[in-house]
């Protein structure tokens, strides 16, 4: 017969692994009597675990949500995954979220078995964001929870939006998704006044409760969140994840050299010291400028709009270099 504390931990581990457990199955798995199972369940309840009795022919038990967070029990894989996720959140998030993740990480590490603490301790994660002109503003965790609740309940939101939140009419929107993109939090919603999809930065949202009424979810352009957001931030409007402008050129450089500096494009070697590059951008002029940064001979394969963009840039650069008047 295992000790009472060992039995309680084993019972708690079983209750966490699935929703409902018949009493007889618990007794068999733990090698104890039904009477002992009932006593151990009562002990867990005294410790703050909300174990509910399940009605039925065999009876049983279920671990429900309570009013407070009781101590949790994780297996080895769960504990490692949790510490890695918290370490990423602590180094990659901003403000209160990063601080809370760091404190949670410290708490989990304190109670890890020595064998797991050593494994996790060898992994040091640093989340590095891409350089930006302005740092992402910290996001209030309570606002995130409120937005997530409205998305789940399908309730219309009322909120002020912008850096200058002066008194004025509230925005009304149907919230569909809370997402992260490039280090910032966004709310993807249907704007009722504008009758169109909008992407709102969460750090600029000031909620005006109460929420409601409920709404029926709408299908996203592009079919899914990733496709829609990629299209929005690439300038294609959200219906497609591709760039609105895409062209192909030949460069007088080895494919390996071009590939090292090409984040989003297709590089193909066509001869020693020469390659084909297919690249996209939000406008033809920006695409021409992106290709020009490779500082080599360029031959445009297509489309003609890319050739016209190079001609426009050449005209502008000539005016700048010669000190001429304003270029077109």
C-alpha positions in Angstrom: 0.0 0.0 0.0 1.6 3.4 -1.0 1.7 6.2 1.5 -1.3 8.6 1.6 0.7 11.5 0.0 1.9 9.2 -2.8 -1.7 8.0 -3.4 -3.0 11.6 -3.5 -0.4 12.5 -6.1 -1.2 9.5 -8.2 -5.0 10.1 -7.9 -4.5 13.8 -8.9 -2.4 12.8 -11.9 -5.1 10.4 -13.1 -7.9 13.0 -12.6 -5.9 15.5 -14.7 -5.4 13.1 -17.6 -9.0 12.8 -18.7 -12.4 14.3 -18.0 -14.4 11.5 -16.1 -13.1 8.6 -14.1 -15.4 5.8 -12.8 -14.7 5.1 -9.1 -14.1 1.4 -9.8 -11.5 2.2 -12.5 -9.7 4.6 -10.2 -9.6 2.0 -7.4 -8.2 -0.6 -9.8 -5.6 1.7 -11.2 -4.4 2.8 -7.8 -4.7 -0.7 -6.2 -7.0 0.5 -3.4 -10.6 0.1 -2.3 -13.5 2.3 -3.4 -13.8 3.5 0.3 -10.1 4.7 0.1 -10.8 6.4 -3.2 -13.6 8.3 -1.6 -11.5 9.3 1.4 -8.6 10.5 -0.9 -11.0 12.5 -3.0 -12.2 14.2 0.2 -8.5 15.0 1.1 -8.0 16.6 -2.3 -11.0 18.7 -1.8 -9.7 19.9 1.5 -6.4 20.9 -0.3 -8.4 23.1 -2.7 -8.9 20.7 -5.7 -12.5 21.0 -7.0 -13.2 17.3 -7.5 -16.9 16.8 -8.5 -18.9 13.6 -8.1 -20.2 12.2 -11.4 -23.6 10.6 -11.4 -24.2 7.3 -13.2 -24.5 3.6 -12.9 -20.8 3.3 -11.7 -20.4 6.7 -10.2 -17.2 8.5 -10.6 -15.2 11.7 -10.3 -14.1 14.7 -12.4 -11.6 17.5 -11.7 -13.5 20.7 -12.4 -12.4 24.4 -12.5 -12.4 26.1 -9.1 -12.3 29.7 -7.8 -8.6 29.5 -7.1 -5.6 28.0 -8.8 -4.5 24.9 -6.8 -1.1 23.2 -7.1 -0.7 21.5 -10.5 1.0 18.2 -11.4 2.9 17.8 -14.7 4.6 14.9 -16.3 8.2 15.3 -17.5 7.3 16.3 -21.1 4.7 18.8 -19.9 7.1 20.3 -17.5 9.8 20.8 -20.1 7.4 22.2 -22.6 6.1 24.6 -20.0 9.5 26.0 -19.0 10.5 26.4 -22.7 7.3 28.3 -23.5 7.7 30.5 -20.4 11.3 31.3 -21.2 10.3 32.4 -24.7 7.4 34.5 -23.3 9.7 36.1 -20.7 12.3 37.2 -23.2 10.0 38.0 -26.1 7.0 39.7 -24.5 6.8 43.3 -23.2 5.7 44.9 -19.9 3.6 43.0 -17.4 3.3 39.9 -19.6 7.1 39.4 -19.7 7.3 40.0 -15.9 4.5 37.5 -15.1 6.1 34.9 -17.4 9.5 35.4 -15.7 8.0 34.9 -12.3 6.1 31.9 -13.4 9.3 30.4 -14.9 11.1 30.9 -11.6 8.3 29.2 -9.7 8.3 26.2 -12.1 12.1 25.8 -12.0 12.1 25.8 -8.2 9.9 22.7 -8.0 11.4 20.8 -11.0 13.1 17.4 -10.1 16.9 17.6 -10.4 17.0 15.5 -13.5 14.6 17.9 -15.3 16.1 21.1 -13.9 19.5 20.1 -15.4 17.9 19.4 -18.8 16.0 22.7 -18.9 19.0 24.6 -17.5 21.1 23.8 -20.5 18.6 25.6 -22.8 18.9 29.3 -22.9 16.4 31.0 -25.2 16.5 34.6 -26.3 13.7 36.0 -28.5 15.1 38.6 -30.8 12.7 40.9 -32.6 13.4 42.5 -35.9 14.7 46.1 -35.6 11.9 48.6 -35.8 11.7 52.4 -35.9 9.5 52.3 -32.8 9.3 49.6 -30.1 6.1 47.7 -29.5 3.9 49.2 -26.8 3.3 47.0 -23.8 -0.2 45.3 -23.8 -2.4 45.0 -20.7 -3.1 41.4 -19.9 -6.6 42.2 -18.7 -7.4 43.8 -22.1 -6.2 40.6 -23.8 -8.4 38.5 -21.6 -11.4 40.8 -22.2 -10.9 40.6 -26.0 -10.4 36.9 -25.9 -13.7 36.5 -23.9 -15.6 38.7 -26.4 -14.2 36.6 -29.3 -15.3 33.4 -27.6 -18.7 34.7 -26.6 -19.2 36.4 -30.0 -20.1 39.7 -28.5 -19.9 43.1 -30.2 -17.2 45.3 -28.7 -17.4 49.1 -28.0 -14.0 50.8 -27.7 -12.0 53.9 -28.2 -9.1 53.5 -30.6 -5.9 55.4 -31.3 -3.0 57.1 -29.5 -5.0 60.2 -28.8 -8.1 58.7 -27.1 -10.2 61.9 -26.9 -13.9 61.8 -26.1 -15.9 60.9 -29.1 -18.1 58.2 -30.6 -17.0 54.6 -29.8 -15.9 52.1 -32.4 -18.3 49.1 -32.8 -16.8 45.9 -34.1 -17.4 42.2 -34.2 -14.2 40.6 -32.8 -13.1 37.4 -34.5 -9.5 36.7 -33.6 -6.7 38.0 -31.2 -3.4 37.4 -33.0 0.3 38.3 -32.7 2.3 39.6 -35.7 6.0 40.7 -35.6 6.0 41.4 -31.9 2.6 43.2 -31.6 -0.9 42.1 -30.6 -3.8 42.7 -32.9 -7.6 42.3 -32.9 -9.0 41.1 -36.2 -12.6 42.3 -36.3 -15.5 43.4 -38.6 -15.9 47.1 -38.3 -19.6 47.8 -38.2 -19.4 51.5 -39.2 -17.1 50.9 -42.1 -18.7 47.5 -43.1 -15.3 46.0 -43.7 -12.6 44.0 -42.0 -10.1 45.9 -39.8 -6.9 45.0 -37.9 -6.7 47.0 -34.6 -3.5 47.2 -32.5 -4.4 46.0 -29.0 -2.2 48.5 -27.3 -4.4 51.3 -28.8 -7.7 49.8 -27.7 -9.6 51.2 -24.7 -12.7 49.1 -24.0 -16.1 50.6 -23.2 -18.0 47.9 -21.4 -20.5 46.4 -21.4 -20.2 44.2 -24.5 -22.9 42.9 -26.7 -25.2 42.0 -28.4 -24.0 38.7 -29.9 -23.2 38.3 -33.6 -22.8 35.5 -36.2 -19.1 35.0 -37.3 -18.3 36.0 -40.8 -15.9 34.1 -43.2 -12.5 35.7 -43.5 -11.2 36.8 -46.9 -8.5 34.3 -47.9 -10.1 31.6 -45.8 -7.9 31.7 -42.7 -6.2 34.1 -40.3 -2.7 33.6 -41.6 -3.6 34.2 -45.2 -5.6 37.3 -44.4 -3.1 39.0 -42.2 -0.2 38.2 -44.5 -2.2 39.9 -47.3 -3.0 42.9 -45.2 0.6 43.6 -44.2 1.9 42.9 -47.7 -0.6 45.4 -49.2 -2.8 42.9 -51.1 -5.9 43.7 -49.0 -6.2 40.4 -47.2 -7.8 38.3 -50.0 -4.4 36.7 -50.9 -1.2 36.1 -49.0 0.9 37.0 -52.0 2.5 40.4 -52.7 0.4 42.6 -55.0 3.5 43.1 -57.2 5.8 40.3 -58.1 8.5 40.2 -60.8 11.5 38.2 -62.1 15.0 39.5 -62.9 18.4 38.1 -63.8 21.3 39.1 -61.6 25.0 38.9 -62.3 25.7 37.2 -59.0 26.0 33.6 -57.8 22.8 32.2 -56.5 24.4 31.4 -53.1 25.4 35.0 -52.6 21.9 36.3 -53.4 20.1 33.7 -51.3 21.9 34.8 -48.1 20.2 38.2 -48.4 16.8 37.1 -49.8 14.3 36.6 -47.1 11.2 36.2 -49.2 11.9 35.2 -52.8 12.9 32.4 -55.1 16.6 32.3 -56.2 17.6 29.9 -59.0 21.1 29.4 -60.4 21.2 29.6 -64.2 24.9 29.8 -64.8 28.1 30.2 -62.8 28.0 33.7 -61.4 24.4 34.4 -62.6 21.0 33.7 -61.1 17.3 34.3 -61.6 15.4 36.1 -58.7 11.6 36.2 -58.3 10.6 38.7 -55.6 7.5 40.4 -54.4 6.7 43.8 -52.9 3.8 46.2 -52.1 4.5 48.4 -55.2 6.5 48.2 -58.5 8.8 51.0 -57.5 9.5 49.4 -54.1 10.2 46.1 -55.9 12.7 47.8 -58.3 14.4 49.4 -55.3 14.6 46.1 -53.5 16.3 44.5 -56.5 18.7 47.4 -57.0 20.1 46.8 -53.5 22.0 43.7 -54.8 24.4 46.2 -56.5 25.0 44.2 -59.7 23.9 44.0 -63.3 20.1 43.5 -63.7 18.1 42.2 -66.6 14.3 42.4 -66.2 12.5 39.2 -67.2 9.0 40.6 -66.5 6.5 41.9 -66.2 6.7 45.2 -68.2 5.5 47.2 -65.1 8.8 46.3 -63.4 10.8 47.7 -66.3 8.7 50.9 -66.1 9.4 51.1 -62.4 13.2 50.9 -63.0 12.8 53.8 -65.6 11.0 55.9 -63.1 13.6 55.3 -60.4 16.4 56.1 -62.9 14.7 59.4 -63.7 14.4 60.3 -60.1 17.9 59.3 -59.2 19.3 61.3 -62.2 17.5 64.4 -61.0 18.9 63.8 -57.5 22.4 63.2 -58.6 22.5 66.3 -60.9 20.8 68.6 -58.5 17.9 69.1 -60.8 14.3 70.0 -60.0 11.6 67.8 -58.6 11.4 64.5 -60.4 8.1 62.7 -61.2 
